[in-house]
Amino acid sequence: MKLIDIYIGSRFLKCFLMVMLILAVLFSLIEFLSQLDDVGKGMYRLDNALLFVILTLPKCLLDLLPISALLGGVISLGLLADHGELLAMQNAGISAPRVCAPVFATLMLVIMISVVMAETIIPNMEQMARKSRSRALYGADVNVTRNGFWARRQNAYIHVNRMLSEGVAAGVDIFEFDQQGGLKTFTHALSARILSNQQWLLKGVTQKVFKDREIAITDATSWTLESFLSPDQVAVLELPPYSLSTPDLIGCVKALENGGQDVDPYRLALWRKLGGPLTTGAMVFFSLSFVFGSNRKVGVSRRITMASLIGLVLYFADQLIMHTGLLLNLNPLITAMIPVAFISGLAVWRLRLLF
């Protein structure tokens, strides 16, 4: 049995890696073509676009892990069925669940590796990609951090703590220095709205002026920051929630909750990260329905076609559910678990004739 387990597990792993390679080439090409629109802006060149694609590829493959698992399971078990190996195993007294056990064991190994990478390597690569891209587009005076971003304008350093939504920022700090390097003024704004002409309309402003060892404090309802960054530039600079590791996401959720700000995007990213292994497992469970049951006489090419179409539909449905959940302010946990529940239910329904 150990030889059979190793054989089935290795076949699944081989097919899984083959699918991952194909998807990597396809989505890398799509991402590279999208980056060509920014080539020529600032110092952004072809090599910068290529570096961005390479650094963001692991995160892309992590998102495609469920589809790769689905297709890997369909292809590996489908080939066993087409070659009569699956029938021979069952005739020898090996049950269908026992045949599938090596597939799930191999999948667990893949999931463990992906979880470790998702918490260590991938967030750093994703953030490095976005930092290098923003610097190439808008110069070295901008630095993206895990807590917003920093920008320099002449003798002033500006820190934006968080973008709440498109065109709205929370927590803006402006440090202005004199020619000798001494702090001249410090300005803090509770929020800011980005206007189309690169003006930032600051709200809830408190300014401290340092002069002759004295501090003069001025409060203002609103204040205008001239010629800073446009909404499109800010969209490039901000680190999206999915690029953060689980500890960073938890820290952002706590910080935003303490500040009374919207935390749903970060909660959703957190639950989706934690629910990713469940989605991948549900996809492999779903792949069994293309091999066993009423589909045994269907050729492997037809199985692959059907699984690919259904996998793409499920992928885009998952993205639609995610954005709809944020739009309707649904519970992030429920939004993240809907794809898992749906795929698992669909697999059980298709496998009802098997057991």
Backbone torsions as a table, in degrees:
resi	resn	phi	psi	omega
1	MET	NA	-32.2	-179.9
2	LYS	-63.6	-38.9	178.5
3	LEU	-65.1	-39.1	178.2
4	ILE	-66.5	-41.6	178.3
5	ASP	-60.7	-45.4	179.6
6	ILE	-64.0	-38.9	-179.5
7	TYR	-64.5	-48.9	-179.2
8	ILE	-66.1	-43.6	-179.9
9	GLY	-63.4	-40.3	179.2
10	SER	-68.7	-35.6	177.0
11	ARG	-64.8	-42.5	178.2
12	PHE	-64.0	-44.7	-178.6
13	LEU	-63.5	-40.2	179.4
14	LYS	-63.4	-46.4	179.4
15	CYS	-66.6	-39.0	178.6
16	PHE	-61.3	-47.2	180.0
17	LEU	-66.1	-35.0	177.4
18	MET	-63.4	-43.9	178.2
19	VAL	-64.0	-42.0	178.9
20	MET	-60.5	-40.2	179.7
21	LEU	-64.7	-44.2	179.6
22	ILE	-63.0	-46.1	179.1
23	LEU	-65.2	-34.7	178.6
24	ALA	-62.4	-45.3	179.1
25	VAL	-64.2	-44.8	-177.1
26	LEU	-64.1	-51.2	-176.0
27	PHE	-74.3	-27.1	174.8
28	SER	-66.2	-40.2	178.1
29	LEU	-64.9	-42.8	178.8
30	ILE	-62.3	-44.3	179.8
31	GLU	-66.0	-39.5	179.3
32	PHE	-63.9	-41.0	178.4
33	LEU	-64.3	-36.9	177.8
34	SER	-68.4	-32.0	179.1
35	GLN	-73.4	-20.7	179.8
36	LEU	-62.4	-23.0	178.4
37	ASP	-64.4	-27.0	-178.1
38	ASP	-98.0	-7.0	178.7
39	VAL	-64.8	128.7	-177.4
40	GLY	104.9	-15.6	176.2
41	LYS	-83.9	128.2	-178.6
42	GLY	59.3	-126.7	177.8
43	MET	-106.6	19.4	-177.2
44	TYR	-81.4	115.7	-177.4
45	ARG	-121.1	-178.2	-178.5
46	LEU	-60.5	-39.9	179.8
47	ASP	-66.6	-32.1	175.2
48	ASN	-67.5	-40.0	178.3
49	ALA	-64.7	-41.6	179.2
50	LEU	-64.9	-40.7	178.1
51	LEU	-63.7	-39.8	179.1
52	PHE	-62.8	-42.2	179.7
53	VAL	-64.0	-42.7	-178.5
54	ILE	-65.1	-42.9	-177.0
55	LEU	-72.2	-29.5	-179.5
56	THR	-92.3	-6.7	-179.3
57	LEU	-60.9	-44.1	178.9
58	PRO	-57.1	-40.3	177.4
59	LYS	-65.2	-38.4	177.6
60	CYS	-62.8	-44.2	179.5
61	LEU	-66.5	-32.5	176.6
62	LEU	-64.1	-39.5	176.9
63	ASP	-67.5	-29.9	-178.6
64	LEU	-90.1	3.5	-178.5
65	LEU	-58.2	-42.7	178.3
66	PRO	-61.1	-43.5	179.9
67	ILE	-66.2	-39.7	178.4
68	SER	-63.2	-39.3	177.6
69	ALA	-65.7	-40.7	177.7
70	LEU	-60.0	-52.1	-178.0
71	LEU	-68.7	-36.6	177.6
72	GLY	-61.7	-41.3	177.7
73	GLY	-67.4	-41.9	-180.0
74	VAL	-64.6	-44.9	-176.9
75	ILE	-68.8	-46.9	-176.1
76	SER	-65.6	-49.9	179.9
77	LEU	-72.1	-31.0	177.5
78	GLY	-65.9	-39.0	176.9
79	LEU	-66.6	-38.8	176.4
80	LEU	-62.1	-38.9	178.9
81	ALA	-69.7	-41.2	-178.7
82	ASP	-67.1	-33.1	-179.7
83	HIS	-86.5	2.6	178.6
84	GLY	79.1	0.9	-178.4
85	GLU	-69.3	-37.9	-179.7
86	LEU	-65.1	-41.7	178.3
87	LEU	-65.4	-39.0	179.3
88	ALA	-64.8	-39.4	177.8
89	MET	-63.6	-42.7	-179.0
90	GLN	-69.2	-36.4	176.5
91	ASN	-67.0	-25.6	178.0
92	ALA	-82.0	3.1	176.8
93	GLY	96.3	7.7	178.3
94	ILE	-87.5	117.6	-176.9
95	SER	-72.4	163.7	179.4
96	ALA	-61.5	-44.3	176.9
97	PRO	-60.8	-34.9	179.8
98	ARG	-69.4	-34.7	176.7
99	VAL	-66.0	-36.8	-176.6
100	CYS	-79.8	-17.1	-176.7
101	ALA	-57.6	-44.4	178.7
102	PRO	-63.5	-30.0	177.9
103	VAL	-64.5	-46.9	-179.4
104	PHE	-69.6	-33.3	177.4
105	ALA	-64.8	-43.6	177.2
106	THR	-64.9	-40.2	178.9
107	LEU	-61.6	-39.2	179.0
108	MET	-60.9	-39.0	176.9
109	LEU	-63.6	-43.4	178.6
110	VAL	-62.6	-43.0	-179.2
111	ILE	-64.7	-40.5	179.0
112	MET	-61.3	-43.4	179.0
113	ILE	-65.0	-42.4	-178.8
114	SER	-66.3	-36.3	178.7
115	VAL	-65.5	-43.3	178.1
116	VAL	-61.8	-44.1	179.3
117	MET	-66.5	-37.0	-179.1
118	ALA	-66.4	-22.8	-178.4
119	GLU	-99.8	-12.5	-175.2
120	THR	-123.1	-69.8	-170.9
121	ILE	-76.7	-48.5	-171.1
122	ILE	-62.6	-46.0	178.1
123	PRO	-58.7	-40.4	179.1
124	ASN	-64.7	-41.4	178.8
125	MET	-65.8	-41.0	179.7
126	GLU	-63.5	-44.4	179.9
127	GLN	-69.3	-37.4	176.8
128	MET	-62.6	-39.3	179.7
129	ALA	-62.9	-45.2	-177.3
130	ARG	-72.1	-34.3	177.0
131	LYS	-66.4	-46.2	-179.3
132	SER	-65.1	-36.6	179.6
133	ARG	-67.7	-44.5	-179.7
134	SER	-65.2	-37.6	179.3
135	ARG	-68.9	-37.9	178.6
136	ALA	-68.2	-35.6	-178.6
137	LEU	-78.2	-40.7	-170.0
138	TYR	-123.0	9.6	174.9
139	GLY	94.9	171.4	-175.6
140	ALA	-81.6	0.7	-178.6
141	ASP	-83.5	4.5	179.5
142	VAL	-120.1	133.0	179.9
143	ASN	-133.0	119.8	-180.0
144	VAL	-87.1	133.4	177.5
145	THR	-124.5	176.8	177.6
146	ARG	-70.5	-21.0	177.1
147	ASN	-113.4	76.7	179.9
148	GLY	77.7	-143.0	-179.5
149	PHE	-153.4	158.2	176.9
150	TRP	-109.8	146.2	175.1
151	ALA	-141.2	146.5	179.4
152	ARG	-112.4	137.7	175.8
153	ARG	-138.8	102.1	-175.2
154	GLN	56.8	-116.4	-178.1
155	ASN	-96.3	14.6	-177.6
156	ALA	-116.3	140.7	175.2
157	TYR	-115.5	128.6	-174.1
158	ILE	-119.3	128.3	178.2
159	HIS	-116.3	125.9	175.7
160	VAL	-107.4	118.3	-174.2
161	ASN	-72.2	-44.4	-175.9
162	ARG	-162.0	140.9	171.4
163	MET	-93.5	118.2	-177.7
164	LEU	-77.8	-42.0	178.8
165	SER	-156.7	-177.1	-177.5
166	GLU	-63.7	116.9	177.5
167	GLY	85.0	5.9	-179.6
168	VAL	-129.5	126.2	-179.3
169	ALA	-117.5	155.0	177.1
170	ALA	-125.9	132.8	177.1
171	GLY	73.5	84.3	179.2
172	VAL	-113.8	122.5	178.3
173	ASP	-117.2	132.0	-179.4
174	ILE	-122.3	119.2	177.6
175	PHE	-109.2	115.9	-179.0
176	GLU	-112.4	128.8	-176.1
177	PHE	-112.3	154.5	176.2
178	ASP	-88.0	-176.5	-176.6
179	GLN	-65.8	-24.4	179.8
180	GLN	-87.7	-0.7	178.8
181	GLY	89.6	7.9	177.9
182	GLY	-86.9	147.7	179.9
183	LEU	-70.0	120.5	-177.5
184	LYS	-96.0	-48.9	179.1
185	THR	-141.4	150.0	172.4
186	PHE	-128.9	125.2	-178.0
187	THR	-122.6	129.9	177.1
188	HIS	-122.9	133.6	177.3
189	ALA	-124.4	136.8	180.0
190	LEU	-66.7	-36.4	-179.6
191	SER	-153.2	168.8	179.8
192	ALA	-152.0	144.6	175.1
193	ARG	-114.8	129.1	-177.0
194	ILE	-88.3	122.3	179.2
195	LEU	-92.1	164.9	-174.3
196	SER	-68.5	-23.3	-178.2
197	ASN	-92.3	23.6	179.5
198	GLN	69.1	13.5	172.6
199	GLN	-87.4	143.3	176.2
200	TRP	-112.0	119.8	177.5
201	LEU	-92.0	104.4	-177.0
202	LEU	-83.6	140.7	179.3
203	LYS	-121.5	145.4	179.7
204	GLY	63.0	57.5	-171.3
205	VAL	-93.5	135.2	171.2
206	THR	-127.6	121.8	-178.1
207	GLN	-118.5	133.0	177.2
208	LYS	-115.0	124.8	-180.0
209	VAL	-108.0	123.9	-178.0
210	PHE	-101.4	117.4	-178.2
211	LYS	-153.1	126.0	177.4
212	ASP	53.1	47.6	177.9
213	ARG	60.6	20.2	176.8
214	GLU	-120.8	152.3	-179.0
215	ILE	-121.4	120.3	176.9
216	ALA	-104.2	123.4	-176.4
217	ILE	-107.3	129.0	-180.0
218	THR	-127.5	131.6	176.4
219	ASP	-108.1	143.5	178.9
220	ALA	-144.3	146.5	178.6
221	THR	-69.5	-41.0	179.4
222	SER	-146.7	158.8	-178.6
223	TRP	-158.8	144.5	-174.9
224	THR	-105.9	127.9	174.5
225	LEU	-100.5	113.4	-172.6
226	GLU	-82.0	142.1	168.8
227	SER	45.4	63.3	179.8
228	PHE	-104.1	-90.8	179.7
229	LEU	-136.6	146.3	177.9
230	SER	-84.5	164.4	176.9
231	PRO	-57.6	-37.0	179.4
232	ASP	-66.0	-38.6	179.0
233	GLN	-67.6	-39.4	179.2
234	VAL	-65.4	-36.8	179.3
235	ALA	-60.4	-32.9	178.1
236	VAL	-74.7	-36.4	-172.8
237	LEU	-76.1	-34.9	-172.4
238	GLU	-71.3	133.7	175.1
239	LEU	-77.9	122.2	179.5
240	PRO	-70.8	156.3	-178.1
241	PRO	-57.6	-36.1	-175.6
242	TYR	-69.5	-12.0	179.8
243	SER	-86.8	-1.4	-177.7
244	LEU	-97.5	153.2	175.0
245	SER	-78.0	169.6	-178.8
246	THR	-59.5	-46.8	177.3
247	PRO	-59.6	-38.6	178.8
248	ASP	-67.6	-38.5	178.1
249	LEU	-63.9	-43.8	178.6
250	ILE	-62.0	-41.2	178.0
251	GLY	-64.0	-40.2	178.3
252	CYS	-65.5	-41.0	179.6
253	VAL	-61.0	-45.6	-179.9
254	LYS	-64.4	-43.2	-178.8
255	ALA	-64.8	-42.7	-179.5
256	LEU	-69.4	-36.8	176.9
257	GLU	-63.5	-42.0	178.9
258	ASN	-64.2	-30.3	179.1
259	GLY	-90.0	2.0	178.8
260	GLY	69.5	29.1	-177.2
261	GLN	-104.4	170.0	-177.6
262	ASP	-71.0	123.4	-177.9
263	VAL	-113.2	-0.8	-174.6
264	ASP	-58.6	-42.4	178.7
265	PRO	-60.0	-36.0	-178.8
266	TYR	-79.2	-35.4	174.5
267	ARG	-64.8	-41.9	179.3
268	LEU	-64.0	-43.7	177.9
269	ALA	-62.1	-37.0	178.9
270	LEU	-66.1	-48.4	-179.1
271	TRP	-68.3	-33.4	177.1
272	ARG	-68.4	-35.7	177.3
273	LYS	-66.6	-42.8	179.5
274	LEU	-71.6	-30.1	-179.3
275	GLY	-88.9	-3.0	-179.6
276	GLY	-57.8	-47.3	177.6
277	PRO	-59.8	-35.1	178.5
278	LEU	-66.8	-39.8	177.9
279	THR	-63.9	-41.7	179.0
280	THR	-64.0	-44.0	177.4
281	GLY	-62.7	-39.4	178.1
282	ALA	-64.4	-35.3	178.2
283	MET	-65.8	-41.6	177.8
284	VAL	-66.6	-40.3	175.2
285	PHE	-59.6	-39.8	178.1
286	PHE	-66.9	-33.8	-178.8
287	SER	-64.1	-26.2	179.8
288	LEU	-62.8	-28.5	-177.9
289	SER	-70.7	-15.7	177.5
290	PHE	-86.0	-8.6	-175.8
291	VAL	-113.9	-45.7	-176.8
292	PHE	-94.1	-179.8	175.6
293	GLY	72.5	-135.5	-172.3
294	SER	-78.9	-5.3	-175.7
295	ASN	-102.0	16.6	-172.7
296	ARG	-63.2	-33.0	-174.7
297	LYS	-89.9	2.3	178.7
298	VAL	-81.2	136.0	-179.3
299	GLY	-66.4	157.3	-176.3
300	VAL	-65.6	-33.7	-180.0
301	SER	-64.1	-39.6	178.2
302	ARG	-69.2	-38.0	177.0
303	ARG	-60.6	-44.3	-178.7
304	ILE	-63.3	-42.4	179.3
305	THR	-61.8	-47.9	179.8
306	MET	-62.2	-44.5	-179.0
307	ALA	-65.7	-38.0	179.9
308	SER	-64.3	-45.6	-179.6
309	LEU	-64.2	-46.1	180.0
310	ILE	-66.1	-38.2	178.2
311	GLY	-62.2	-42.6	178.4
312	LEU	-65.8	-40.7	177.9
313	VAL	-61.7	-43.7	179.5
314	LEU	-65.5	-37.1	179.5
315	TYR	-63.0	-49.6	-179.3
316	PHE	-70.6	-32.1	175.8
317	ALA	-65.0	-37.2	177.4
318	ASP	-62.4	-44.1	177.9
319	GLN	-64.1	-39.4	179.5
320	LEU	-65.5	-42.3	178.8
321	ILE	-62.5	-40.8	-179.3
322	MET	-61.0	-49.1	-178.2
323	HIS	-70.9	-34.8	177.6
324	THR	-66.3	-40.0	178.0
325	GLY	-60.8	-41.5	177.5
326	LEU	-67.8	-38.7	-178.6
327	LEU	-66.4	-39.1	-176.8
328	LEU	-93.2	3.4	179.9
329	ASN	58.0	41.2	176.9
330	LEU	-76.1	160.7	177.9
331	ASN	-59.5	124.9	-177.6
332	PRO	-57.8	-35.7	179.0
333	LEU	-62.9	-44.8	179.3
334	ILE	-64.9	-43.0	179.7
335	THR	-61.2	-40.6	-178.4
336	ALA	-72.2	-30.5	-175.8
337	MET	-90.6	-11.4	179.5
338	ILE	-58.0	-47.9	179.1
339	PRO	-60.4	-39.5	179.8
340	VAL	-62.6	-47.6	-178.9
341	ALA	-64.5	-41.0	-177.9
342	PHE	-66.8	-46.8	-178.9
343	ILE	-64.8	-43.0	178.6
344	SER	-62.8	-42.9	177.7
345	GLY	-63.6	-40.2	178.6
346	LEU	-65.2	-38.7	178.9
347	ALA	-66.0	-43.2	178.7
348	VAL	-62.3	-41.0	179.6
349	TRP	-64.1	-40.6	-179.1
350	ARG	-74.4	-26.2	-178.6
351	LEU	-94.9	9.8	-175.1
352	ARG	-61.6	-24.9	-179.1
353	LEU	-87.3	-8.3	-174.8
354	LEU	-81.5	-46.3	-174.4
355	PHE	-107.6	NA	NA
